[in-house]
Amino acid sequence: METLREKAINVISKLPDFASIDDIMYRLYVIDKVRKGKEAIKQRDSISIEELKGEMGSW
């Protein structure tokens, strides 16, 4: 299994040479959010689509 550090290095190495620090930070941010989302699903710490729609309806 790829470590978080290895994943970050892999993603950064695929960016173009002219990528800005903002580009790098955004990619790492997205990786972190996806990782946390997957972990939340494993821990059953998420809500169903129906629950989400209900919450959105009250906005």
N, CA, C, O and CB atoms as a CASP TS submission, in Angstrom:
PFRMAT TS
TARGET T0000
AUTHOR 0000-0000-0000
METHOD Language model
MODEL 1
PARENT N/A
ATOM      1  N   MET     1       0.832  -1.183   0.000  1.00  0.00           N
ATOM      2  CA  MET     1       0.000   0.000   0.000  1.00  0.00           C
ATOM      3  C   MET     1       0.880   1.251   0.000  1.00  0.00           C
ATOM      4  O   MET     1       1.885   1.324   0.708  1.00  0.00           O
ATOM      5  CB  MET     1      -0.949  -0.005   1.213  1.00  0.00           C
ATOM      6  N   GLU     2       0.491   2.199  -0.784  1.00  0.00           N
ATOM      7  CA  GLU     2       1.240   3.437  -0.929  1.00  0.00           C
ATOM      8  C   GLU     2       1.028   4.332   0.292  1.00  0.00           C
ATOM      9  O   GLU     2      -0.107   4.577   0.699  1.00  0.00           O
ATOM     10  CB  GLU     2       0.825   4.172  -2.214  1.00  0.00           C
ATOM     11  N   THR     3       2.109   4.808   0.861  1.00  0.00           N
ATOM     12  CA  THR     3       2.000   5.705   2.007  1.00  0.00           C
ATOM     13  C   THR     3       1.539   7.081   1.534  1.00  0.00           C
ATOM     14  O   THR     3       1.595   7.391   0.344  1.00  0.00           O
ATOM     15  CB  THR     3       3.353   5.809   2.761  1.00  0.00           C
ATOM     16  N   LEU     4       1.089   7.889   2.464  1.00  0.00           N
ATOM     17  CA  LEU     4       0.643   9.234   2.123  1.00  0.00           C
ATOM     18  C   LEU     4       1.792  10.041   1.517  1.00  0.00           C
ATOM     19  O   LEU     4       1.595  10.790   0.560  1.00  0.00           O
ATOM     20  CB  LEU     4       0.084   9.948   3.367  1.00  0.00           C
ATOM     21  N   ARG     5       2.974   9.884   2.071  1.00  0.00           N
ATOM     22  CA  ARG     5       4.157  10.584   1.549  1.00  0.00           C
ATOM     23  C   ARG     5       4.436  10.162   0.111  1.00  0.00           C
ATOM     24  O   ARG     5       4.687  11.009  -0.746  1.00  0.00           O
ATOM     25  CB  ARG     5       5.392  10.303   2.435  1.00  0.00           C
ATOM     26  N   GLU     6       4.392   8.865  -0.155  1.00  0.00           N
ATOM     27  CA  GLU     6       4.633   8.364  -1.509  1.00  0.00           C
ATOM     28  C   GLU     6       3.573   8.881  -2.477  1.00  0.00           C
ATOM     29  O   GLU     6       3.881   9.247  -3.611  1.00  0.00           O
ATOM     30  CB  GLU     6       4.653   6.827  -1.517  1.00  0.00           C
ATOM     31  N   LYS     7       2.328   8.907  -2.021  1.00  0.00           N
ATOM     32  CA  LYS     7       1.245   9.403  -2.869  1.00  0.00           C
ATOM     33  C   LYS     7       1.461  10.877  -3.204  1.00  0.00           C
ATOM     34  O   LYS     7       1.261  11.293  -4.345  1.00  0.00           O
ATOM     35  CB  LYS     7      -0.120   9.205  -2.177  1.00  0.00           C
ATOM     36  N   ALA     8       1.873  11.672  -2.200  1.00  0.00           N
ATOM     37  CA  ALA     8       2.125  13.095  -2.424  1.00  0.00           C
ATOM     38  C   ALA     8       3.258  13.288  -3.427  1.00  0.00           C
ATOM     39  O   ALA     8       3.153  14.108  -4.339  1.00  0.00           O
ATOM     40  CB  ALA     8       2.460  13.800  -1.098  1.00  0.00           C
ATOM     41  N   ILE     9       4.319  12.548  -3.259  1.00  0.00           N
ATOM     42  CA  ILE     9       5.457  12.651  -4.181  1.00  0.00           C
ATOM     43  C   ILE     9       5.031  12.259  -5.591  1.00  0.00           C
ATOM     44  O   ILE     9       5.417  12.909  -6.563  1.00  0.00           O
ATOM     45  CB  ILE     9       6.630  11.757  -3.709  1.00  0.00           C
ATOM     46  N   ASN    10       4.246  11.212  -5.701  1.00  0.00           N
ATOM     47  CA  ASN    10       3.766  10.748  -7.002  1.00  0.00           C
ATOM     48  C   ASN    10       2.918  11.817  -7.686  1.00  0.00           C
ATOM     49  O   ASN    10       3.095  12.088  -8.874  1.00  0.00           O
ATOM     50  CB  ASN    10       2.957   9.454  -6.841  1.00  0.00           C
ATOM     51  N   VAL    11       2.006  12.419  -6.942  1.00  0.00           N
ATOM     52  CA  VAL    11       1.139  13.449  -7.516  1.00  0.00           C
ATOM     53  C   VAL    11       1.948  14.664  -7.934  1.00  0.00           C
ATOM     54  O   VAL    11       1.755  15.194  -9.028  1.00  0.00           O
ATOM     55  CB  VAL    11       0.053  13.858  -6.516  1.00  0.00           C
ATOM     56  N   ILE    12       2.853  15.110  -7.068  1.00  0.00           N
ATOM     57  CA  ILE    12       3.668  16.284  -7.381  1.00  0.00           C
ATOM     58  C   ILE    12       4.539  16.025  -8.605  1.00  0.00           C
ATOM     59  O   ILE    12       4.719  16.913  -9.439  1.00  0.00           O
ATOM     60  CB  ILE    12       4.544  16.670  -6.178  1.00  0.00           C
ATOM     61  N   SER    13       5.076  14.827  -8.716  1.00  0.00           N
ATOM     62  CA  SER    13       5.953  14.525  -9.849  1.00  0.00           C
ATOM     63  C   SER    13       5.204  14.514 -11.181  1.00  0.00           C
ATOM     64  O   SER    13       5.824  14.656 -12.234  1.00  0.00           O
ATOM     65  CB  SER    13       6.630  13.184  -9.635  1.00  0.00           C
ATOM     66  N   LYS    14       3.890  14.348 -11.152  1.00  0.00           N
ATOM     67  CA  LYS    14       3.094  14.346 -12.380  1.00  0.00           C
ATOM     68  C   LYS    14       2.657  15.744 -12.811  1.00  0.00           C
ATOM     69  O   LYS    14       2.163  15.926 -13.924  1.00  0.00           O
ATOM     70  CB  LYS    14       1.879  13.476 -12.196  1.00  0.00           C
ATOM     71  N   LEU    15       2.838  16.735 -11.928  1.00  0.00           N
ATOM     72  CA  LEU    15       2.477  18.103 -12.281  1.00  0.00           C
ATOM     73  C   LEU    15       3.497  18.662 -13.278  1.00  0.00           C
ATOM     74  O   LEU    15       4.652  18.237 -13.299  1.00  0.00           O
ATOM     75  CB  LEU    15       2.399  18.998 -11.012  1.00  0.00           C
ATOM     76  N   PRO    16       3.060  19.614 -14.098  1.00  0.00           N
ATOM     77  CA  PRO    16       4.021  20.227 -15.038  1.00  0.00           C
ATOM     78  C   PRO    16       5.089  21.019 -14.287  1.00  0.00           C
ATOM     79  O   PRO    16       4.886  21.435 -13.147  1.00  0.00           O
ATOM     80  CB  PRO    16       3.287  21.152 -16.041  1.00  0.00           C
ATOM     81  N   ASP    17       6.213  21.216 -14.938  1.00  0.00           N
ATOM     82  CA  ASP    17       7.333  21.932 -14.320  1.00  0.00           C
ATOM     83  C   ASP    17       6.965  23.352 -13.896  1.00  0.00           C
ATOM     84  O   ASP    17       7.571  23.895 -12.972  1.00  0.00           O
ATOM     85  CB  ASP    17       8.504  21.982 -15.278  1.00  0.00           C
ATOM     86  N   PHE    18       5.994  23.949 -14.548  1.00  0.00           N
ATOM     87  CA  PHE    18       5.613  25.322 -14.240  1.00  0.00           C
ATOM     88  C   PHE    18       4.486  25.413 -13.202  1.00  0.00           C
ATOM     89  O   PHE    18       3.927  26.489 -12.990  1.00  0.00           O
ATOM     90  CB  PHE    18       5.192  26.025 -15.508  1.00  0.00           C
ATOM     91  N   ALA    19       4.153  24.295 -12.559  1.00  0.00           N
ATOM     92  CA  ALA    19       3.085  24.298 -11.549  1.00  0.00           C
ATOM     93  C   ALA    19       3.460  25.228 -10.393  1.00  0.00           C
ATOM     94  O   ALA    19       4.608  25.282  -9.952  1.00  0.00           O
ATOM     95  CB  ALA    19       2.821  22.858 -11.020  1.00  0.00           C
ATOM     96  N   SER    20       2.456  25.950  -9.928  1.00  0.00           N
ATOM     97  CA  SER    20       2.691  26.877  -8.823  1.00  0.00           C
ATOM     98  C   SER    20       2.540  26.153  -7.484  1.00  0.00           C
ATOM     99  O   SER    20       2.070  25.017  -7.428  1.00  0.00           O
ATOM    100  CB  SER    20       1.717  28.075  -8.902  1.00  0.00           C
ATOM    101  N   ILE    21       2.942  26.821  -6.424  1.00  0.00           N
ATOM    102  CA  ILE    21       2.771  26.261  -5.091  1.00  0.00           C
ATOM    103  C   ILE    21       1.282  26.077  -4.806  1.00  0.00           C
ATOM    104  O   ILE    21       0.901  25.141  -4.102  1.00  0.00           O
ATOM    105  CB  ILE    21       3.428  27.169  -4.020  1.00  0.00           C
ATOM    106  N   ASP    22       0.441  26.955  -5.341  1.00  0.00           N
ATOM    107  CA  ASP    22      -1.006  26.809  -5.167  1.00  0.00           C
ATOM    108  C   ASP    22      -1.517  25.549  -5.852  1.00  0.00           C
ATOM    109  O   ASP    22      -2.391  24.865  -5.320  1.00  0.00           O
ATOM    110  CB  ASP    22      -1.739  28.037  -5.715  1.00  0.00           C
ATOM    111  N   ASP    23      -0.981  25.237  -7.026  1.00  0.00           N
ATOM    112  CA  ASP    23      -1.359  24.004  -7.727  1.00  0.00           C
ATOM    113  C   ASP    23      -1.004  22.780  -6.880  1.00  0.00           C
ATOM    114  O   ASP    23      -1.797  21.850  -6.736  1.00  0.00           O
ATOM    115  CB  ASP    23      -0.657  23.925  -9.107  1.00  0.00           C
ATOM    116  N   ILE    24       0.192  22.807  -6.334  1.00  0.00           N
ATOM    117  CA  ILE    24       0.662  21.681  -5.512  1.00  0.00           C
ATOM    118  C   ILE    24      -0.196  21.552  -4.265  1.00  0.00           C
ATOM    119  O   ILE    24      -0.627  20.453  -3.915  1.00  0.00           O
ATOM    120  CB  ILE    24       2.150  21.865  -5.120  1.00  0.00           C
ATOM    121  N   MET    25      -0.445  22.667  -3.595  1.00  0.00           N
ATOM    122  CA  MET    25      -1.236  22.631  -2.367  1.00  0.00           C
ATOM    123  C   MET    25      -2.659  22.161  -2.641  1.00  0.00           C
ATOM    124  O   MET    25      -3.227  21.420  -1.838  1.00  0.00           O
ATOM    125  CB  MET    25      -1.258  24.009  -1.707  1.00  0.00           C
ATOM    126  N   TYR    26      -3.242  22.578  -3.758  1.00  0.00           N
ATOM    127  CA  TYR    26      -4.597  22.151  -4.102  1.00  0.00           C
ATOM    128  C   TYR    26      -4.657  20.648  -4.329  1.00  0.00           C
ATOM    129  O   TYR    26      -5.563  19.975  -3.838  1.00  0.00           O
ATOM    130  CB  TYR    26      -5.090  22.889  -5.348  1.00  0.00           C
ATOM    131  N   ARG    27      -3.689  20.122  -5.074  1.00  0.00           N
ATOM    132  CA  ARG    27      -3.673  18.678  -5.328  1.00  0.00           C
ATOM    133  C   ARG    27      -3.548  17.890  -4.026  1.00  0.00           C
ATOM    134  O   ARG    27      -4.238  16.890  -3.829  1.00  0.00           O
ATOM    135  CB  ARG    27      -2.519  18.316  -6.272  1.00  0.00           C
ATOM    136  N   LEU    28      -2.666  18.347  -3.143  1.00  0.00           N
ATOM    137  CA  LEU    28      -2.491  17.664  -1.861  1.00  0.00           C
ATOM    138  C   LEU    28      -3.745  17.788  -0.996  1.00  0.00           C
ATOM    139  O   LEU    28      -4.100  16.852  -0.279  1.00  0.00           O
ATOM    140  CB  LEU    28      -1.276  18.234  -1.115  1.00  0.00           C
ATOM    141  N   TYR    29      -4.411  18.934  -1.061  1.00  0.00           N
ATOM    142  CA  TYR    29      -5.665  19.146  -0.338  1.00  0.00           C
ATOM    143  C   TYR    29      -6.728  18.148  -0.807  1.00  0.00           C
ATOM    144  O   TYR    29      -7.418  17.536   0.008  1.00  0.00           O
ATOM    145  CB  TYR    29      -6.166  20.597  -0.533  1.00  0.00           C
ATOM    146  N   VAL    30      -6.850  17.992  -2.121  1.00  0.00           N
ATOM    147  CA  VAL    30      -7.842  17.066  -2.679  1.00  0.00           C
ATOM    148  C   VAL    30      -7.526  15.628  -2.251  1.00  0.00           C
ATOM    149  O   VAL    30      -8.428  14.883  -1.867  1.00  0.00           O
ATOM    150  CB  VAL    30      -7.877  17.172  -4.228  1.00  0.00           C
ATOM    151  N   ILE    31      -6.259  15.241  -2.316  1.00  0.00           N
ATOM    152  CA  ILE    31      -5.863  13.897  -1.882  1.00  0.00           C
ATOM    153  C   ILE    31      -6.253  13.676  -0.430  1.00  0.00           C
ATOM    154  O   ILE    31      -6.772  12.616  -0.079  1.00  0.00           O
ATOM    155  CB  ILE    31      -4.346  13.686  -2.064  1.00  0.00           C
ATOM    156  N   ASP    32      -6.008  14.664   0.412  1.00  0.00           N
ATOM    157  CA  ASP    32      -6.339  14.550   1.829  1.00  0.00           C
ATOM    158  C   ASP    32      -7.839  14.413   2.041  1.00  0.00           C
ATOM    159  O   ASP    32      -8.273  13.591   2.847  1.00  0.00           O
ATOM    160  CB  ASP    32      -5.815  15.757   2.592  1.00  0.00           C
ATOM    161  N   LYS    33      -8.634  15.202   1.334  1.00  0.00           N
ATOM    162  CA  LYS    33     -10.088  15.142   1.484  1.00  0.00           C
ATOM    163  C   LYS    33     -10.638  13.799   1.010  1.00  0.00           C
ATOM    164  O   LYS    33     -11.530  13.239   1.648  1.00  0.00           O
ATOM    165  CB  LYS    33     -10.752  16.285   0.707  1.00  0.00           C
ATOM    166  N   VAL    34     -10.124  13.283  -0.087  1.00  0.00           N
ATOM    167  CA  VAL    34     -10.572  11.977  -0.589  1.00  0.00           C
ATOM    168  C   VAL    34     -10.199  10.886   0.409  1.00  0.00           C
ATOM    169  O   VAL    34     -11.002   9.998   0.693  1.00  0.00           O
ATOM    170  CB  VAL    34      -9.948  11.675  -1.982  1.00  0.00           C
ATOM    171  N   ARG    35      -8.973  10.954   0.943  1.00  0.00           N
ATOM    172  CA  ARG    35      -8.530   9.973   1.931  1.00  0.00           C
ATOM    173  C   ARG    35      -9.421  10.010   3.174  1.00  0.00           C
ATOM    174  O   ARG    35      -9.822   8.965   3.686  1.00  0.00           O
ATOM    175  CB  ARG    35      -7.066  10.229   2.320  1.00  0.00           C
ATOM    176  N   LYS    36      -9.724  11.206   3.652  1.00  0.00           N
ATOM    177  CA  LYS    36     -10.587  11.341   4.834  1.00  0.00           C
ATOM    178  C   LYS    36     -12.000  10.854   4.544  1.00  0.00           C
ATOM    179  O   LYS    36     -12.638  10.251   5.407  1.00  0.00           O
ATOM    180  CB  LYS    36     -10.627  12.799   5.306  1.00  0.00           C
ATOM    181  N   GLY    37     -12.491  11.110   3.339  1.00  0.00           N
ATOM    182  CA  GLY    37     -13.818  10.631   2.957  1.00  0.00           C
ATOM    183  C   GLY    37     -13.888   9.115   2.918  1.00  0.00           C
ATOM    184  O   GLY    37     -14.855   8.520   3.392  1.00  0.00           O
ATOM    185  N   LYS    38     -12.869   8.495   2.356  1.00  0.00           N
ATOM    186  CA  LYS    38     -12.832   7.036   2.317  1.00  0.00           C
ATOM    187  C   LYS    38     -12.767   6.450   3.719  1.00  0.00           C
ATOM    188  O   LYS    38     -13.409   5.440   4.009  1.00  0.00           O
ATOM    189  CB  LYS    38     -11.641   6.557   1.495  1.00  0.00           C
ATOM    190  N   GLU    39     -11.994   7.084   4.583  1.00  0.00           N
ATOM    191  CA  GLU    39     -11.883   6.618   5.964  1.00  0.00           C
ATOM    192  C   GLU    39     -13.217   6.772   6.695  1.00  0.00           C
ATOM    193  O   GLU    39     -13.601   5.897   7.472  1.00  0.00           O
ATOM    194  CB  GLU    39     -10.777   7.392   6.706  1.00  0.00           C
ATOM    195  N   ALA    40     -13.922   7.869   6.455  1.00  0.00           N
ATOM    196  CA  ALA    40     -15.227   8.089   7.080  1.00  0.00           C
ATOM    197  C   ALA    40     -16.221   7.016   6.638  1.00  0.00           C
ATOM    198  O   ALA    40     -17.026   6.537   7.437  1.00  0.00           O
ATOM    199  CB  ALA    40     -15.766   9.492   6.729  1.00  0.00           C
ATOM    200  N   ILE    41     -16.156   6.647   5.373  1.00  0.00           N
ATOM    201  CA  ILE    41     -17.042   5.592   4.869  1.00  0.00           C
ATOM    202  C   ILE    41     -16.731   4.274   5.562  1.00  0.00           C
ATOM    203  O   ILE    41     -17.645   3.555   5.967  1.00  0.00           O
ATOM    204  CB  ILE    41     -16.900   5.439   3.336  1.00  0.00           C
ATOM    205  N   LYS    42     -15.445   3.949   5.701  1.00  0.00           N
ATOM    206  CA  LYS    42     -15.060   2.718   6.395  1.00  0.00           C
ATOM    207  C   LYS    42     -15.545   2.702   7.831  1.00  0.00           C
ATOM    208  O   LYS    42     -15.943   1.658   8.347  1.00  0.00           O
ATOM    209  CB  LYS    42     -13.554   2.545   6.364  1.00  0.00           C
ATOM    210  N   GLN    43     -15.512   3.875   8.485  1.00  0.00           N
ATOM    211  CA  GLN    43     -15.921   3.983   9.878  1.00  0.00           C
ATOM    212  C   GLN    43     -17.441   4.169  10.009  1.00  0.00           C
ATOM    213  O   GLN    43     -17.968   4.307  11.113  1.00  0.00           O
ATOM    214  CB  GLN    43     -15.189   5.147  10.548  1.00  0.00           C
ATOM    215  N   ARG    44     -18.119   4.168   8.882  1.00  0.00           N
ATOM    216  CA  ARG    44     -19.562   4.407   8.834  1.00  0.00           C
ATOM    217  C   ARG    44     -19.926   5.760   9.448  1.00  0.00           C
ATOM    218  O   ARG    44     -20.958   5.909  10.103  1.00  0.00           O
ATOM    219  CB  ARG    44     -20.308   3.284   9.562  1.00  0.00           C
ATOM    220  N   ASP    45     -19.064   6.723   9.223  1.00  0.00           N
ATOM    221  CA  ASP    45     -19.259   8.076   9.726  1.00  0.00           C
ATOM    222  C   ASP    45     -19.680   8.972   8.568  1.00  0.00           C
ATOM    223  O   ASP    45     -19.026   9.967   8.258  1.00  0.00           O
ATOM    224  CB  ASP    45     -17.966   8.615  10.408  1.00  0.00           C
ATOM    225  N   SER    46     -20.781   8.597   7.942  1.00  0.00           N
ATOM    226  CA  SER    46     -21.274   9.352   6.805  1.00  0.00           C
ATOM    227  C   SER    46     -22.804   9.314   6.821  1.00  0.00           C
ATOM    228  O   SER    46     -23.408   8.602   7.623  1.00  0.00           O
ATOM    229  CB  SER    46     -20.708   8.783   5.468  1.00  0.00           C
ATOM    230  N   ILE    47     -23.411  10.076   5.938  1.00  0.00           N
ATOM    231  CA  ILE    47     -24.863  10.083   5.858  1.00  0.00           C
ATOM    232  C   ILE    47     -25.285   9.625   4.470  1.00  0.00           C
ATOM    233  O   ILE    47     -24.501   9.661   3.521  1.00  0.00           O
ATOM    234  CB  ILE    47     -25.433  11.490   6.175  1.00  0.00           C
ATOM    235  N   SER    48     -26.534   9.196   4.370  1.00  0.00           N
ATOM    236  CA  SER    48     -27.047   8.725   3.088  1.00  0.00           C
ATOM    237  C   SER    48     -27.418   9.909   2.199  1.00  0.00           C
ATOM    238  O   SER    48     -27.513  11.044   2.666  1.00  0.00           O
ATOM    239  CB  SER    48     -28.267   7.805   3.295  1.00  0.00           C
ATOM    240  N   ILE    49     -27.625   9.631   0.927  1.00  0.00           N
ATOM    241  CA  ILE    49     -28.040  10.658  -0.023  1.00  0.00           C
ATOM    242  C   ILE    49     -29.382  11.256   0.417  1.00  0.00           C
ATOM    243  O   ILE    49     -29.594  12.464   0.319  1.00  0.00           O
ATOM    244  CB  ILE    49     -28.145  10.069  -1.460  1.00  0.00           C
ATOM    245  N   GLU    50     -30.270  10.407   0.895  1.00  0.00           N
ATOM    246  CA  GLU    50     -31.577  10.886   1.331  1.00  0.00           C
ATOM    247  C   GLU    50     -31.443  11.856   2.504  1.00  0.00           C
ATOM    248  O   GLU    50     -32.121  12.883   2.546  1.00  0.00           O
ATOM    249  CB  GLU    50     -32.473   9.705   1.720  1.00  0.00           C
ATOM    250  N   GLU    51     -30.567  11.530   3.457  1.00  0.00           N
ATOM    251  CA  GLU    51     -30.339  12.419   4.591  1.00  0.00           C
ATOM    252  C   GLU    51     -29.752  13.752   4.117  1.00  0.00           C
ATOM    253  O   GLU    51     -30.126  14.816   4.610  1.00  0.00           O
ATOM    254  CB  GLU    51     -29.401  11.752   5.618  1.00  0.00           C
ATOM    255  N   LEU    52     -28.842  13.681   3.171  1.00  0.00           N
ATOM    256  CA  LEU    52     -28.223  14.890   2.635  1.00  0.00           C
ATOM    257  C   LEU    52     -29.268  15.760   1.937  1.00  0.00           C
ATOM    258  O   LEU    52     -29.290  16.977   2.120  1.00  0.00           O
ATOM    259  CB  LEU    52     -27.087  14.529   1.659  1.00  0.00           C
ATOM    260  N   LYS    53     -30.119  15.143   1.148  1.00  0.00           N
ATOM    261  CA  LYS    53     -31.171  15.900   0.469  1.00  0.00           C
ATOM    262  C   LYS    53     -32.085  16.560   1.480  1.00  0.00           C
ATOM    263  O   LYS    53     -32.508  17.700   1.286  1.00  0.00           O
ATOM    264  CB  LYS    53     -31.981  14.991  -0.463  1.00  0.00           C
ATOM    265  N   GLY    54     -32.398  15.846   2.571  1.00  0.00           N
ATOM    266  CA  GLY    54     -33.242  16.424   3.619  1.00  0.00           C
ATOM    267  C   GLY    54     -32.583  17.625   4.265  1.00  0.00           C
ATOM    268  O   GLY    54     -33.244  18.632   4.522  1.00  0.00           O
ATOM    269  N   GLU    55     -31.290  17.532   4.530  1.00  0.00           N
ATOM    270  CA  GLU    55     -30.561  18.659   5.110  1.00  0.00           C
ATOM    271  C   GLU    55     -30.529  19.842   4.139  1.00  0.00           C
ATOM    272  O   GLU    55     -30.710  20.991   4.541  1.00  0.00           O
ATOM    273  CB  GLU    55     -29.128  18.235   5.482  1.00  0.00           C
ATOM    274  N   MET    56     -30.301  19.551   2.882  1.00  0.00           N
ATOM    275  CA  MET    56     -30.228  20.634   1.886  1.00  0.00           C
ATOM    276  C   MET    56     -31.568  21.324   1.728  1.00  0.00           C
ATOM    277  O   MET    56     -31.631  22.522   1.454  1.00  0.00           O
ATOM    278  CB  MET    56     -29.763  20.092   0.531  1.00  0.00           C
ATOM    279  N   GLY    57     -32.639  20.564   1.903  1.00  0.00           N
ATOM    280  CA  GLY    57     -33.979  21.144   1.781  1.00  0.00           C
ATOM    281  C   GLY    57     -34.274  22.167   2.870  1.00  0.00           C
ATOM    282  O   GLY    57     -35.128  23.036   2.694  1.00  0.00           O
ATOM    283  N   SER    58     -33.577  22.067   3.985  1.00  0.00           N
ATOM    284  CA  SER    58     -33.823  22.998   5.090  1.00  0.00           C
ATOM    285  C   SER    58     -32.956  24.261   4.986  1.00  0.00           C
ATOM    286  O   SER    58     -33.063  25.148   5.833  1.00  0.00           O
ATOM    287  CB  SER    58     -33.563  22.301   6.426  1.00  0.00           C
ATOM    288  N   TRP    59     -32.109  24.352   3.971  1.00  0.00           N
ATOM    289  CA  TRP    59     -31.251  25.529   3.827  1.00  0.00           C
ATOM    290  C   TRP    59     -32.059  26.671   3.341  1.00  0.00           C
ATOM    291  O   TRP    59     -31.528  27.765   3.150  1.00  0.00           O
ATOM    292  CB  TRP    59     -30.091  25.269   2.882  1.00  0.00           C
TER
END
